[in-house]
């Protein structure tokens, strides 16, 4: 008889724009601020480059939460990229709600390069929220389970 005593370790994917959020993550690291190692950062050129299918694919591959970080509105390196992101993610989140994905599993956050403390705080809060929601059982591909 096997006793399943595994502690829940969430898989969290963070899409961070190259110009602001990723630099904010760097600043958090150089300032020795901590955030959980459960957060896997994917650097993207701009938050608008994150296709909604990437987020669905992350959930399919076993992500328990997905966070998208970009420049503050009006500060985008490409002028309007984060405005497109905001519109696109609003539509995606309503679709995820329709599919039964809990509201807290996805999040959009604006973090500038000078906000290392905010980056660390946001990631810690997000991981705590995912811990409270538990494992994502929707949209997961059973072939990806270990």
N, C-alpha and C positions, 0 to 999 in steps of 0.2 A: 504494500500500500504506500502510495506516494503522497506526502503531505506538501501542499502548495503553500509555501511560506514566503513567496516572493513579495518584496516591497515594490510598490508601484513606482516606476521611474518613467516619467513622461518623456515622450519624444516631441520636442518643440522645434519648429522650423521658423527662423527669423529671416525674412528678406529685408536687407538693409541697403539703402542707396549709397553709392560710392562716396558722394560728396558731403553728406551730412551725417547720416546715422552710423555708417561704418566708421567714420572718423570719431563719432561720439563713443562708439564701442572701444575704439583704440584709446581714447582719452580715459574711459573708465578703467581700462587695463593699466595704463601708465600711472593712473592715480591710485592704483591698488584697490579699486572698488570691486566688489565681487558680485557676480550673478551666477546662477547655477550652471553647471556644465551640461545640463540637459538641453540647453539652448544651442542649436546648431545654426550658425549664421551663414547665409548665402549672400554674397555681395553682388548687387545688380547695378548697372550704370545709373538707373533712375527708377524710382518707385513705379513710374508708369510703364516700365518694361515688364512688370510682373503680370503675366497673362492670368486671368482667373483660373484657367485650366491648370496652372502650376499649383495653385492652392488645392484644387480638387485632387490633383495627382499626389500631393503631399499627404492628404488624408487617406487616399487609396493605399499609399505605401506605408501607412502605419503612424502618421503623425497624430499626436493627441491635441495639438494646438498649433496654429500658424499666426504669426504676427508679422505685419508689414510696417516697416519704419521708413520714413522719408523726410525730406526737408519740410520746414514749415511752409504753409501756403504763402506764396509770394516770394519765397527765397529759393525756389527751384533753380538749379544750374541751367536747366533747359526751359526756363520761363514758366511753362504751363503744365509740366509733367505731373505734378502732384494734384492739380485740379482734375486731370483725367483719372488719376488713381482714386481720388475721393468719389467721383461719380461711378466708376467701374466697381469699386468695392461695395458701395451702397447697394447696387443691383445684385452683386454676388451674395452679400450677406442675407438679403431677403430670400434669395434662392436657397441658400443653405438652411435658413429657417424653415422653408417649405419642405426640405428634405429631412428635417428632424435633427440637424446638427445644432447643438446647444449654442446659444448666443455668445457665450464667453469664450468659445474655442477659437475664435478669430478676432483679430483686433488690428486697427490701423492707428499708428502713433507717429507724431511728428517730433523728431529729435534732431537738433542741430549739432554741428561738430563741436560746439563749446559746451554741450550738455552731457558730460560724462556721468554726472550724478543722476540726471534724469534717466539716462539709458539704463543704468544699473537698477534704479528704482522701478522702472517700467518692467524690466525683465523679471525682477524678483516678484512683483505683484502678479505678473502674468503666469509665472510658474506656480505660484500659490493658488491662483484661480483654477489652473488646469488640475492641480492636485485635488482640489475640492470637487471638481467635476468627475474625476476618475478617468479610466481608459476610454478612448473613443471606440465605440463598437459600430458606428455607422460608417458607411463608405469604405471600410477597410477591406482590403483584398486578403482573403484567408491564406493565399499562397505566400504573403509577405510576413506572416506570423512565424515567430521562432519558438 
